[in-house]
Amino acid sequence: MKAAFTIWNDRISPVFDVAGHILLVDVNHPKGMTAGEVLSLPQKTADKLTFLCNQEVNVLVCGAISQPLLHAVKSCRIQVFPFCAGDISELVSAWKSGELVQARFAMPGCQRQQRNRRGNGWKCSDLLQRRCNQKNRSK
């Protein structure tokens, strides 16, 4: 199994759509789990998908990702952990131990896999949701 982590300055890259590099971690490496290899990503979206498929990536851990690209990556049978943030070494360790889905790895203002009422985006954190509600009531 191979996992790709988008990287920028030793952290998860904030937006996959424009990410320039990935850290590729291979669980099935003959010498055991490799520390990882940094690879350059193509600039074009379609080329990124082809690149991930050619590298036989099974898991993608990234920051924000556009909905069309998210669906395209998932259609390639790649499990996606979107809207992650933090130090790359901490995220790799969390992924290895099956603890990647934690609030401390979520991008600020995001909760994983929860759609808002309109179904067109990711749900704000409770604090942001309360602020939105207060603004709507005052109008």
N, CA, C and O atoms as a MOPAC input file, in Angstrom:
PM7 MOZYME 1SCF
protein

 N      0.84300 1    -1.17700 1     0.00000 1
 C      0.00000 1     0.00000 1     0.00000 1
 C      0.88500 1     1.23500 1     0.00000 1
 O      1.86000 1     1.32700 1     0.74600 1
 N      0.52100 1     2.18500 1    -0.85700 1
 C      1.26700 1     3.43700 1    -0.94500 1
 C      0.36500 1     4.60100 1    -0.56400 1
 O     -0.79600 1     4.67000 1    -0.96600 1
 N      0.92200 1     5.50400 1     0.21600 1
 C      0.21000 1     6.71900 1     0.60000 1
 C      0.98600 1     7.92400 1     0.09100 1
 O      2.21100 1     7.98100 1     0.19200 1
 N      0.25800 1     8.87500 1    -0.45200 1
 C      0.84700 1    10.12400 1    -0.93000 1
 C      0.38900 1    11.25900 1    -0.02800 1
 O     -0.80700 1    11.43600 1     0.20200 1
 N      1.33600 1    12.02000 1     0.47600 1
 C      1.06900 1    13.18100 1     1.32800 1
 C      1.53200 1    14.41800 1     0.56800 1
 O      2.70700 1    14.51700 1     0.21300 1
 N      0.62900 1    15.36300 1     0.31500 1
 C      1.06300 1    16.59700 1    -0.35200 1
 C      1.89500 1    17.39900 1     0.64100 1
 O      1.50800 1    17.55000 1     1.80000 1
 N      3.03300 1    17.91200 1     0.18900 1
 C      3.91900 1    18.60700 1     1.12800 1
 C      4.30300 1    19.99100 1     0.63000 1
 O      4.38200 1    20.26000 1    -0.56900 1
 N      4.53600 1    20.84700 1     1.60300 1
 C      5.02100 1    22.20900 1     1.37700 1
 C      5.67200 1    22.65800 1     2.68100 1
 O      4.99400 1    22.75500 1     3.70400 1
 N      6.96600 1    22.93300 1     2.66100 1
 C      7.71300 1    23.37100 1     3.85300 1
 C      7.52700 1    22.42700 1     5.04300 1
 O      7.25600 1    22.88300 1     6.15400 1
 N      7.66900 1    21.13200 1     4.82300 1
 C      7.55800 1    20.10100 1     5.86500 1
 C      6.18100 1    20.04200 1     6.52000 1
 O      6.04200 1    19.54000 1     7.63600 1
 N      5.17800 1    20.54700 1     5.83700 1
 C      3.79300 1    20.48800 1     6.31300 1
 C      2.91600 1    19.99600 1     5.16500 1
 O      3.35300 1    19.94400 1     4.01500 1
 N      1.68600 1    19.63800 1     5.48500 1
 C      0.74200 1    19.28100 1     4.42900 1
 C      0.47800 1    20.52600 1     3.59100 1
 O      0.21800 1    21.60200 1     4.13000 1
 N      0.54600 1    20.37700 1     2.28900 1
 C      0.26900 1    21.48800 1     1.38200 1
 C     -1.18100 1    21.93100 1     1.56100 1
 O     -2.07600 1    21.08800 1     1.61600 1
 N     -1.43000 1    23.24300 1     1.65300 1
 C     -2.78700 1    23.70400 1     1.95800 1
 C     -3.83500 1    23.38600 1     0.88700 1
 O     -5.01100 1    23.23500 1     1.21700 1
 N     -3.43800 1    23.27900 1    -0.39400 1
 C     -4.40800 1    23.00700 1    -1.46000 1
 C     -3.82400 1    21.98200 1    -2.42800 1
 O     -2.78700 1    22.22700 1    -3.04500 1
 N     -4.48900 1    20.83300 1    -2.56200 1
 C     -3.98900 1    19.77800 1    -3.44000 1
 C     -3.96000 1    20.22400 1    -4.89900 1
 O     -3.02700 1    19.88900 1    -5.62900 1
 N     -4.95400 1    20.96200 1    -5.32100 1
 C     -5.08000 1    21.34200 1    -6.72800 1
 C     -3.83100 1    22.03300 1    -7.27100 1
 O     -3.53000 1    21.92100 1    -8.45900 1
 N     -3.10400 1    22.74500 1    -6.41300 1
 C     -1.90300 1    23.46600 1    -6.84800 1
 C     -0.63200 1    22.95200 1    -6.16300 1
 O      0.41800 1    23.59000 1    -6.24100 1
 N     -0.72800 1    21.81600 1    -5.50400 1
 C      0.43700 1    21.25200 1    -4.80500 1
 C      1.52300 1    20.88700 1    -5.80800 1
 O      1.23700 1    20.44100 1    -6.91900 1
 N      2.76600 1    21.08100 1    -5.40000 1
 C      3.88700 1    20.80700 1    -6.28400 1
 C      4.64700 1    19.53200 1    -5.97000 1
 O      5.37200 1    19.02000 1    -6.82200 1
 N      4.49100 1    19.00200 1    -4.73600 1
 C      5.25500 1    17.82000 1    -4.33600 1
 C      4.42100 1    16.89800 1    -3.45500 1
 O      3.48900 1    17.32600 1    -2.77500 1
 N      4.78400 1    15.62400 1    -3.49000 1
 C      4.19000 1    14.65100 1    -2.56900 1
 C      5.30200 1    13.86900 1    -1.88900 1
 O      6.39900 1    13.70400 1    -2.42400 1
 N      4.98500 1    13.40000 1    -0.70600 1
 C      5.83700 1    12.44100 1    -0.01500 1
 C      5.15600 1    11.10000 1    -0.20800 1
 O      4.02100 1    10.91200 1     0.23000 1
 N      5.83300 1    10.16800 1    -0.85700 1
 C      5.27000 1     8.85200 1    -1.14100 1
 C      5.81100 1     7.86000 1    -0.12300 1
 O      7.02000 1     7.64600 1    -0.03900 1
 N      4.91200 1     7.25300 1     0.65000 1
 C      5.28600 1     6.29000 1     1.68400 1
 C      4.75100 1     4.93000 1     1.26100 1
 O      3.56100 1     4.78800 1     0.98000 1
 N      5.62300 1     3.93500 1     1.21300 1
 C      5.26500 1     2.59600 1     0.73900 1
 C      5.31900 1     1.59700 1     1.88500 1
 O      6.37800 1     1.37100 1     2.47200 1
 N      4.17000 1     0.99700 1     2.20300 1
 C      4.09800 1     0.00400 1     3.27700 1
 C      4.65700 1    -1.33600 1     2.81600 1
 O      5.21900 1    -2.08100 1     3.61900 1
 N      4.51100 1    -1.64800 1     1.53700 1
 C      4.90100 1    -2.96100 1     1.00800 1
 C      6.32300 1    -3.00300 1     0.47200 1
 O      6.68100 1    -3.92800 1    -0.25700 1
 N      7.11700 1    -2.04100 1     0.81500 1
 C      8.50400 1    -2.00200 1     0.34100 1
 C      9.23500 1    -3.23700 1     0.86500 1
 O      9.01500 1    -3.63900 1     2.00700 1
 N     10.10500 1    -3.84800 1     0.04600 1
 C     10.81900 1    -5.05700 1     0.48600 1
 C     11.58900 1    -4.89000 1     1.79900 1
 O     11.75500 1    -5.85500 1     2.54400 1
 N     12.05100 1    -3.69200 1     2.08200 1
 C     12.80500 1    -3.45600 1     3.31800 1
 C     11.90500 1    -2.96400 1     4.44400 1
 O     12.39600 1    -2.42000 1     5.43300 1
 N     10.61600 1    -3.14400 1     4.31000 1
 C      9.68400 1    -2.62600 1     5.30900 1
 C      9.19700 1    -1.26000 1     4.89200 1
 O      9.49300 1    -0.80600 1     3.78700 1
 N      8.45900 1    -0.60100 1     5.75100 1
 C      7.90500 1     0.70400 1     5.41100 1
 C      9.03100 1     1.69800 1     5.20100 1
 O      9.85900 1     1.92100 1     6.08500 1
 N      9.04900 1     2.28800 1     4.02300 1
 C     10.09400 1     3.25900 1     3.72300 1
 C      9.77200 1     4.59000 1     4.38400 1
 O      8.61100 1     4.91000 1     4.63900 1
 N     10.80900 1     5.35300 1     4.65400 1
 C     10.62800 1     6.67000 1     5.26400 1
 C      9.88700 1     7.59500 1     4.31500 1
 O      9.20800 1     8.52200 1     4.75600 1
 N     10.00800 1     7.35600 1     3.03800 1
 C      9.29300 1     8.16200 1     2.05800 1
 C     10.22000 1     8.76600 1     1.03300 1
 O     11.41600 1     8.94700 1     1.26300 1
 N      9.63300 1     9.07100 1    -0.10200 1
 C     10.36900 1     9.64200 1    -1.21100 1
 C      9.60400 1    10.87500 1    -1.67800 1
 O      8.40000 1    10.79900 1    -1.92300 1
 N     10.28500 1    11.99900 1    -1.80200 1
 C      9.64200 1    13.23000 1    -2.25900 1
 C      9.67500 1    13.25400 1    -3.78300 1
 O     10.73100 1    13.12600 1    -4.40200 1
 N      8.49100 1    13.42000 1    -4.37300 1
 C      8.35900 1    13.45500 1    -5.82200 1
 C      7.65100 1    14.73700 1    -6.24100 1
 O      6.79000 1    15.24700 1    -5.52300 1
 N      8.02100 1    15.24800 1    -7.40400 1
 C      7.34900 1    16.43500 1    -7.94700 1
 C      6.05900 1    16.02100 1    -8.63200 1
 O      6.01400 1    15.02500 1    -9.35400 1
 N      5.00700 1    16.80100 1    -8.39500 1
 C      3.72000 1    16.56700 1    -9.04600 1
 C      3.63000 1    17.39400 1   -10.32300 1
 O      4.15100 1    18.50800 1   -10.37600 1
 N      2.97800 1    16.86400 1   -11.34600 1
 C      2.73300 1    17.68300 1   -12.54000 1
 C      1.82000 1    18.86000 1   -12.20200 1
 O      1.09300 1    18.81400 1   -11.20900 1
 N      1.85300 1    19.89900 1   -13.00900 1
 C      1.02800 1    21.07900 1   -12.74400 1
 C     -0.41900 1    20.88400 1   -13.17000 1
 O     -1.33000 1    21.35400 1   -12.48800 1
 N     -0.64700 1    20.20200 1   -14.28000 1
 C     -2.00900 1    20.03500 1   -14.79400 1
 C     -2.77000 1    18.99800 1   -13.97000 1
 O     -2.21700 1    17.97600 1   -13.56400 1
 N     -4.05000 1    19.28400 1   -13.73400 1
 C     -4.88800 1    18.41600 1   -12.91300 1
 C     -4.95900 1    17.00300 1   -13.47000 1
 O     -4.77200 1    16.03900 1   -12.72800 1
 N     -5.22300 1    16.86500 1   -14.75400 1
 C     -5.33600 1    15.53500 1   -15.36300 1
 C     -4.02400 1    14.77000 1   -15.23000 1
 O     -4.02300 1    13.55700 1   -15.02100 1
 N     -2.91400 1    15.48200 1   -15.35300 1
 C     -1.61000 1    14.83800 1   -15.22000 1
 C     -1.35800 1    14.38300 1   -13.78200 1
 O     -0.67800 1    13.38100 1   -13.56200 1
 N     -1.90500 1    15.11800 1   -12.79500 1
 C     -1.76200 1    14.70900 1   -11.39300 1
 C     -2.44700 1    13.36400 1   -11.17000 1
 O     -1.90500 1    12.48800 1   -10.49600 1
 N     -3.64200 1    13.20800 1   -11.74000 1
 C     -4.37400 1    11.94500 1   -11.59500 1
 C     -3.60300 1    10.79400 1   -12.22500 1
 O     -3.46600 1     9.72500 1   -11.63000 1
 N     -3.10500 1    11.02000 1   -13.42500 1
 C     -2.32000 1     9.99300 1   -14.11100 1
 C     -1.07900 1     9.64400 1   -13.30600 1
 O     -0.72200 1     8.47200 1   -13.17700 1
 N     -0.42500 1    10.66100 1   -12.76700 1
 C      0.77700 1    10.46100 1   -11.95900 1
 C      0.47800 1     9.59000 1   -10.73800 1
 O      1.20900 1     8.64000 1   -10.45900 1
 N     -0.60400 1     9.91700 1   -10.00500 1
 C     -0.97100 1     9.13400 1    -8.81800 1
 C     -1.27600 1     7.68900 1    -9.19600 1
 O     -0.88800 1     6.76300 1    -8.48400 1
 N     -1.96700 1     7.49600 1   -10.31000 1
 C     -2.27500 1     6.13500 1   -10.76800 1
 C     -1.00500 1     5.38400 1   -11.16100 1
 O     -0.84300 1     4.21200 1   -10.82200 1
 N     -0.10700 1     6.05700 1   -11.87500 1
 C      1.15300 1     5.42000 1   -12.28700 1
 C      2.02300 1     5.04300 1   -11.09200 1
 O      2.76300 1     4.06100 1   -11.14700 1
 N      1.93700 1     5.81700 1   -10.01700 1
 C      2.69900 1     5.51800 1    -8.79900 1
 C      1.99900 1     4.46200 1    -7.93800 1
 O      2.51900 1     4.05800 1    -6.89800 1
 N      0.82100 1     4.02100 1    -8.37700 1
 C      0.02100 1     3.01500 1    -7.66200 1
 C     -0.31900 1     3.46800 1    -6.24300 1
 O     -0.22600 1     2.69300 1    -5.29000 1
 N     -0.71300 1     4.73300 1    -6.12200 1
 C     -1.09500 1     5.30600 1    -4.83300 1
 C     -2.46000 1     4.76600 1    -4.41900 1
 O     -3.39000 1     4.73000 1    -5.22400 1
 N     -2.57700 1     4.34700 1    -3.15600 1
 C     -3.84100 1     3.85600 1    -2.60500 1
 C     -4.51500 1     4.87700 1    -1.70800 1
 O     -5.73700 1     4.87200 1    -1.56400 1
 N     -3.71600 1     5.76200 1    -1.10000 1
 C     -4.22100 1     6.73800 1    -0.13600 1
 C     -3.61300 1     8.09900 1    -0.45800 1
 O     -2.41600 1     8.21300 1    -0.72100 1
 N     -4.46700 1     9.13700 1    -0.43400 1
 C     -4.00200 1    10.50900 1    -0.61600 1
 C     -4.38100 1    11.30600 1     0.61700 1
 O     -5.55200 1    11.36400 1     0.99200 1
 N     -3.38500 1    11.92400 1     1.24900 1
 C     -3.60900 1    12.79400 1     2.40200 1
 C     -3.24500 1    14.20100 1     1.94300 1
 O     -2.11700 1    14.45700 1     1.52100 1
 N     -4.21900 1    15.11300 1     2.03100 1
 C     -3.99300 1    16.45000 1     1.48300 1
 C     -4.74900 1    17.50400 1     2.27200 1
 O     -5.53800 1    17.19300 1     3.16400 1
 N     -4.49300 1    18.74500 1     1.92700 1
 C     -5.24500 1    19.86100 1     2.49400 1
 C     -6.55600 1    19.99700 1     1.74000 1
 O     -7.20400 1    18.99800 1     1.42500 1
 N     -6.94400 1    21.22100 1     1.45200 1
 C     -8.17700 1    21.45400 1     0.70400 1
 C     -8.05100 1    20.85700 1    -0.69400 1
 O     -6.95600 1    20.76700 1    -1.25000 1
 N     -9.17900 1    20.45700 1    -1.24400 1
 C     -9.22000 1    19.89200 1    -2.58900 1
 C    -10.56800 1    20.26100 1    -3.19700 1
 O    -11.59600 1    20.19400 1    -2.52200 1
 N    -10.56500 1    20.64700 1    -4.46000 1
 C    -11.82400 1    21.02000 1    -5.10700 1
 C    -12.70500 1    19.77800 1    -5.25700 1
 O    -12.20300 1    18.66100 1    -5.37800 1
 N    -14.01400 1    19.98800 1    -5.24800 1
 C    -14.94800 1    18.86800 1    -5.36400 1
 C    -14.73900 1    18.06300 1    -6.64800 1
 O    -14.71600 1    16.83400 1    -6.57900 1
 N    -14.58400 1    18.70200 1    -7.82800 1
 C    -14.37600 1    17.90100 1    -9.03900 1
 C    -13.12100 1    17.03000 1    -8.96000 1
 O    -13.13200 1    15.87500 1    -9.38500 1
 N    -12.05100 1    17.58700 1    -8.41800 1
 C    -10.81600 1    16.82000 1    -8.30800 1
 C    -10.94800 1    15.71600 1    -7.26400 1
 O    -10.42300 1    14.61900 1    -7.45400 1
 N    -11.64000 1    15.99400 1    -6.16900 1
 C    -11.88400 1    14.97300 1    -5.14500 1
 C    -12.61500 1    13.78500 1    -5.75000 1
 O    -12.22800 1    12.63800 1    -5.52900 1
 N    -13.66600 1    14.05100 1    -6.50800 1
 C    -14.43300 1    12.96600 1    -7.13000 1
 C    -13.59000 1    12.21100 1    -8.15700 1
 O    -13.69500 1    10.99000 1    -8.27400 1
 N    -12.76000 1    12.93300 1    -8.89700 1
 C    -11.90000 1    12.28800 1    -9.88900 1
 C    -10.88100 1    11.36700 1    -9.22200 1
 O    -10.64300 1    10.25600 1    -9.69700 1
 N    -10.28400 1    11.82300 1    -8.12900 1
 C     -9.29700 1    10.99800 1    -7.41100 1
 C     -9.97600 1     9.76100 1    -6.83300 1
 O     -9.44500 1     8.65400 1    -6.92500 1
 N    -11.15400 1     9.95200 1    -6.23400 1
 C    -11.88600 1     8.81400 1    -5.67300 1
 C    -12.29400 1     7.82200 1    -6.75800 1
 O    -12.33500 1     6.61600 1    -6.51300 1
 N    -12.59600 1     8.32700 1    -7.96100 1
 C    -12.98100 1     7.42800 1    -9.05200 1
 C    -11.81000 1     6.55300 1    -9.49500 1
 O    -12.00900 1     5.52500 1   -10.14200 1
 N    -10.59500 1     6.95900 1    -9.14500 1
 C     -9.40000 1     6.14600 1    -9.42700 1
 C     -9.14500 1     5.13700 1    -8.30700 1
 O     -8.09000 1     4.50600 1    -8.25400 1
 N    -10.12300 1     4.99600 1    -7.41900 1
 C    -10.05100 1     4.05900 1    -6.28700 1
 C     -8.92700 1     4.40900 1    -5.31600 1
 O     -8.26000 1     3.53300 1    -4.76700 1
 N     -8.74000 1     5.69400 1    -5.12400 1
 C     -7.76400 1     6.18600 1    -4.15200 1
 C     -8.54500 1     6.72900 1    -2.96500 1
 O     -9.41300 1     7.58700 1    -3.12600 1
 N     -8.23700 1     6.23000 1    -1.77800 1
 C     -8.88400 1     6.73000 1    -0.56600 1
 C     -8.30700 1     8.10600 1    -0.25800 1
 O     -7.08800 1     8.27900 1    -0.22800 1
 N     -9.17800 1     9.08300 1    -0.02900 1
 C     -8.73500 1    10.46000 1     0.17500 1
 C     -9.04600 1    10.91100 1     1.59700 1
 O    -10.16100 1    10.73900 1     2.09000 1
 N     -8.03900 1    11.49000 1     2.24600 1
 C     -8.20200 1    12.14300 1     3.54500 1
 C     -8.00400 1    13.63800 1     3.28900 1
 O     -6.88600 1    14.14100 1     3.40400 1
 N     -9.09200 1    14.35900 1     2.94000 1
 C     -8.94600 1    15.77400 1     2.61100 1
 C     -8.98500 1    16.66600 1     3.83900 1
 O     -9.33000 1    16.22500 1     4.93600 1
 N     -8.63000 1    17.90900 1     3.64300 1
 C     -8.70100 1    18.96200 1     4.65800 1
 C     -7.85200 1    18.65200 1     5.89000 1
 O     -8.24200 1    18.93800 1     7.02100 1
 N     -6.67400 1    18.05800 1     5.64100 1
 C     -5.71500 1    17.79000 1     6.71900 1
 C     -4.74200 1    18.96400 1     6.82300 1
 O     -4.50800 1    19.68400 1     5.85300 1
 N     -4.19400 1    19.13700 1     7.99500 1
 C     -3.19800 1    20.18600 1     8.22400 1
 C     -2.23200 1    19.69900 1     9.28500 1
 O     -2.58400 1    18.87800 1    10.13300 1
 N     -1.00900 1    20.21200 1     9.23400 1
 C     -0.04700 1    19.88900 1    10.27100 1
 C      1.29900 1    19.47000 1     9.73500 1
 O      1.53900 1    19.45700 1     8.52700 1
 N      2.16500 1    19.13000 1    10.66000 1
 C      3.52300 1    18.69500 1    10.35800 1
 C      3.47800 1    17.34900 1     9.64000 1
 O      2.76700 1    16.43800 1    10.06400 1
 N      4.22600 1    17.22800 1     8.57200 1
 C      4.16900 1    16.02400 1     7.73900 1
 C      4.56600 1    14.77000 1     8.50600 1
 O      3.95200 1    13.71900 1     8.31900 1
 N      5.58400 1    14.85800 1     9.36900 1
 C      6.02100 1    13.66500 1    10.10500 1
 C      4.94300 1    13.19100 1    11.07800 1
 O      4.77700 1    11.98800 1    11.27600 1
 N      4.20800 1    14.12500 1    11.68600 1
 C      3.12300 1    13.74700 1    12.59600 1
 C      1.97800 1    13.07800 1    11.84000 1
 O      1.38600 1    12.11200 1    12.32300 1
 N      1.67300 1    13.59600 1    10.65600 1
 C      0.59300 1    13.01400 1     9.86300 1
 C      0.96600 1    11.62900 1     9.34200 1
 O      0.12100 1    10.73400 1     9.31800 1
 N      2.20900 1    11.44200 1     8.92900 1
 C      2.64900 1    10.12100 1     8.47000 1
 C      2.56700 1     9.12500 1     9.62300 1
 O      2.08000 1     8.01000 1     9.44200 1
 N      3.03500 1     9.51500 1    10.79700 1
 C      2.95800 1     8.63600 1    11.97300 1
 C      1.51600 1     8.30000 1    12.32000 1
 O      1.19800 1     7.15400 1    12.63700 1
 N      0.64000 1     9.30600 1    12.25700 1
 C     -0.77900 1     9.07800 1    12.55600 1
 C     -1.39900 1     8.13700 1    11.53200 1
 O     -2.20200 1     7.27600 1    11.89300 1
 N     -1.03900 1     8.28800 1    10.26100 1
 C     -1.56800 1     7.39800 1     9.22500 1
 C     -1.08200 1     5.96300 1     9.45700 1
 O     -1.86300 1     5.01700 1     9.35300 1
 N      0.19900 1     5.80400 1     9.76800 1
 C      0.75400 1     4.46800 1    10.00800 1
 C      0.04800 1     3.76400 1    11.15800 1
 O     -0.13600 1     2.54700 1    11.12300 1
 N     -0.34900 1     4.52200 1    12.18000 1
 C     -0.98400 1     3.91400 1    13.35300 1
 C     -2.51200 1     3.93800 1    13.27500 1
 O     -3.18300 1     3.56100 1    14.23600 1
 N     -3.06800 1     4.37700 1    12.14100 1
 C     -4.51500 1     4.39100 1    11.96400 1
 C     -5.22300 1     5.47100 1    12.75600 1
 O     -6.40700 1     5.33500 1    13.06400 1
 N     -4.51700 1     6.54600 1    13.09100 1
 C     -5.09100 1     7.61600 1    13.91100 1
 C     -5.14500 1     8.95300 1    13.16900 1
 O     -5.07000 1    10.01700 1    13.78400 1
 N     -5.27600 1     8.88700 1    11.85300 1
 C     -5.23900 1    10.10800 1    11.05400 1
 C     -6.48500 1    10.97200 1    11.23100 1
 O     -6.39900 1    12.19800 1    11.16700 1
 N     -7.63200 1    10.35300 1    11.44900 1
 C     -8.88200 1    11.11300 1    11.55000 1
 C     -9.04800 1    11.62200 1    12.97700 1
 O     -9.76400 1    11.03000 1    13.78400 1
 N     -8.37800 1    12.72200 1    13.26800 1
 C     -8.45200 1    13.37800 1    14.57100 1
 C     -8.62700 1    14.87100 1    14.34000 1
 O     -8.16200 1    15.41600 1    13.33900 1
 N     -9.29800 1    15.51900 1    15.26800 1
 C     -9.55300 1    16.95600 1    15.13300 1
 C     -8.25600 1    17.75500 1    15.02700 1
 O     -8.22300 1    18.78300 1    14.34900 1
 N     -7.19500 1    17.30300 1    15.68100 1
 C     -5.95500 1    18.08500 1    15.65600 1
 C     -5.29600 1    18.10200 1    14.27800 1
 O     -4.43600 1    18.94400 1    14.02100 1
 N     -5.68700 1    17.18300 1    13.38500 1
 C     -5.14000 1    17.16700 1    12.03300 1
 C     -6.06500 1    17.82800 1    11.01500 1
 O     -5.73900 1    17.87600 1     9.82900 1
 N     -7.21100 1    18.33600 1    11.46000 1
 C     -8.15100 1    18.99200 1    10.54700 1
 C     -7.71500 1    20.43200 1    10.28900 1
 O     -7.17800 1    21.10300 1    11.17100 1
 N     -7.95400 1    20.88900 1     9.07000 1
 C     -7.67000 1    22.29200 1     8.76000 1
 C     -8.53700 1    23.16700 1     9.65700 1
 O     -9.65200 1    22.77700 1    10.00300 1
 N     -8.04700 1    24.33200 1    10.03700 1
 C     -8.85300 1    25.22200 1    10.88000 1
 C    -10.21800 1    25.50100 1    10.24100 1
 O    -10.31200 1    25.83400 1     9.06000 1
 N    -11.27200 1    25.35600 1    11.05300 1
 C    -12.62300 1    25.61600 1    10.57400 1
 C    -13.30300 1    24.45000 1     9.90400 1
 O    -14.42800 1    24.58600 1     9.42400 1
 N    -12.64300 1    23.29600 1     9.85900 1
 C    -13.23300 1    22.14400 1     9.16800 1
 C    -13.41200 1    20.97600 1    10.12200 1
 O    -12.61100 1    20.75100 1    11.02800 1
 N    -14.48900 1    20.24200 1     9.88700 1
 C    -14.67700 1    18.94600 1    10.53700 1
 C    -14.80500 1    17.94900 1     9.40600 1
 O    -15.52500 1    18.20300 1     8.44100 1
 N    -14.13900 1    16.84900 1     9.50200 1
 C    -14.11400 1    15.88600 1     8.41300 1
 C    -15.47100 1    15.24900 1     8.14000 1
 O    -16.26100 1    14.97800 1     9.04500 1
 N    -15.70100 1    15.02500 1     6.85200 1
 C    -16.80000 1    14.20200 1     6.36100 1
 C    -18.17600 1    14.61900 1     6.85200 1
 O    -19.07000 1    13.77500 1     6.90900 1
 N    -18.38400 1    15.85600 1     7.20000 1
 C    -19.71200 1    16.30500 1     7.60500 1
 C    -20.14300 1    17.41400 1     6.66800 1
 O    -19.50000 1    18.46100 1     6.58800 1
 N    -21.22600 1    17.18000 1     5.96500 1
 C    -21.73400 1    18.15900 1     5.01800 1
 C    -22.65000 1    19.13900 1     5.73900 1
 O    -23.31600 1    18.76800 1     6.70500 1
 N    -22.68700 1    20.37900 1     5.27800 1
 C    -23.60700 1    21.32400 1     5.89600 1
 C    -25.02000 1    21.09900 1     5.37000 1
 O    -25.21900 1    20.25900 1     4.49300 1
 N    -25.99400 1    21.82400 1     5.88400 1
 C    -27.39400 1    21.58000 1     5.54900 1
 C    -27.66800 1    21.68800 1     4.05700 1
 O    -28.48100 1    20.92800 1     3.52900 1
 N    -27.02400 1    22.59300 1     3.38100 1
 C    -27.26000 1    22.76200 1     1.95100 1
 C    -26.53700 1    21.70100 1     1.13300 1
 O    -26.82200 1    21.54800 1    -0.05500 1
 N    -25.62100 1    20.97400 1     1.72900 1
 C    -24.91900 1    19.90700 1     1.02300 1
 C    -23.90900 1    20.39000 1     0.00500 1
 O    -23.54000 1    19.64000 1    -0.89800 1
 N    -23.45600 1    21.62400 1     0.12800 1
 C    -22.52400 1    22.13200 1    -0.87500 1
 C    -21.18300 1    22.54000 1    -0.29400 1
 O    -20.50100 1    23.39700 1    -0.85500 1
 N    -20.80100 1    21.94500 1     0.80700 1
 C    -19.49800 1    22.27600 1     1.37300 1
 C    -19.26500 1    21.53400 1     2.66100 1
 O    -20.09000 1    20.72700 1     3.09000 1
 N    -18.14400 1    21.81000 1     3.27200 1
 C    -17.79400 1    21.15500 1     4.52800 1
 C    -18.32700 1    21.98000 1     5.67300 1
 O    -18.33600 1    23.20900 1     5.60700 1
 N    -18.76400 1    21.32500 1     6.70700 1
 C    -19.38000 1    21.99300 1     7.85100 1
 C    -18.33300 1    22.78700 1     8.62800 1
 O    -17.22200 1    22.31400 1     8.86700 1
 N    -18.70800 1    23.98700 1     9.01300 1
 C    -17.83200 1    24.80900 1     9.85000 1
 C    -17.72600 1    24.18600 1    11.23300 1
 O    -18.57100 1    23.37900 1    11.61900 1
 N    -16.71300 1    24.55000 1    11.96300 1
 C    -16.62200 1    24.12000 1    13.35300 1
 C    -17.77800 1    24.74500 1    14.12400 1
 O    -18.41200 1    25.68200 1    13.63800 1
 N    -18.05300 1    24.24100 1    15.30800 1
 C    -19.16600 1    24.75200 1    16.10800 1
 C    -19.04200 1    26.24900 1    16.35400 1
 O    -20.03900 1    26.96900 1    16.29000 1
 N    -17.83400 1    26.72500 1    16.63300 1
 C    -17.63200 1    28.15000 1    16.89200 1
 C    -17.99100 1    28.97500 1    15.66100 1
 O    -18.70600 1    29.97100 1    15.76400 1
 N    -17.49800 1    28.56400 1    14.50500 1
 C    -17.80800 1    29.29500 1    13.28100 1
 C    -19.29000 1    29.21400 1    12.95400 1
 O    -19.87500 1    30.18500 1    12.47500 1
 N    -19.90800 1    28.05200 1    13.21200 1
 C    -21.33700 1    27.89600 1    12.95200 1
 C    -22.14200 1    28.85200 1    13.82200 1
 O    -23.09700 1    29.46300 1    13.34200 1
 N    -21.77400 1    28.99300 1    15.09600 1
 C    -22.47400 1    29.92300 1    15.98500 1
 C    -22.32900 1    31.35800 1    15.49200 1
 O    -23.28400 1    32.13400 1    15.54000 1
 N    -21.13600 1    31.70800 1    15.01900 1
 C    -20.92400 1    33.06300 1    14.49700 1
 C    -21.79200 1    33.30500 1    13.26400 1
 O    -22.37400 1    34.37900 1    13.11200 1
 N    -21.87500 1    32.31200 1    12.39100 1
 C    -22.72100 1    32.43900 1    11.19300 1
 C    -24.17600 1    32.62800 1    11.59700 1
 O    -24.87400 1    33.47200 1    11.03500 1
 N    -24.63600 1    31.84800 1    12.56700 1
 C    -26.02100 1    31.95100 1    13.02400 1
 C    -26.30000 1    33.31900 1    13.63400 1
 O    -27.36200 1    33.89700 1    13.40400 1
 N    -25.35000 1    33.84100 1    14.41300 1
 C    -25.53600 1    35.15500 1    15.02700 1
 C    -25.63500 1    36.24400 1    13.96400 1
 O    -26.45900 1    37.15100 1    14.08300 1
 N    -24.81200 1    36.16500 1    12.93900 1
 C    -24.85700 1    37.15500 1    11.86200 1
 C    -26.18700 1    37.08600 1    11.12500 1
 O    -26.76100 1    38.11700 1    10.77600 1
 N    -26.68100 1    35.86200 1    10.88500 1
 C    -27.94200 1    35.70400 1    10.16700 1
 C    -29.12000 1    36.24200 1    10.97700 1
 O    -30.05000 1    36.80700 1    10.40200 1
 N    -29.09700 1    36.07600 1    12.30200 1
 C    -30.17900 1    36.56900 1    13.15400 1
 C    -30.20400 1    38.08600 1    13.21100 1
 O    -31.27000 1    38.69000 1    13.32600 1
 N    -29.02900 1    38.70300 1    13.13000 1
 C    -28.96300 1    40.16200 1    13.24800 1
 C    -29.41400 1    40.87300 1    11.96600 1
 O    -29.62800 1    42.08500 1    11.97900 1
 N    -29.55600 1    40.14200 1    10.87700 1
 C    -29.96400 1    40.76000 1     9.59200 1
 C    -31.45100 1    40.97200 1     9.52200 1
 O    -31.95600 1    41.47700 1     8.52000 1

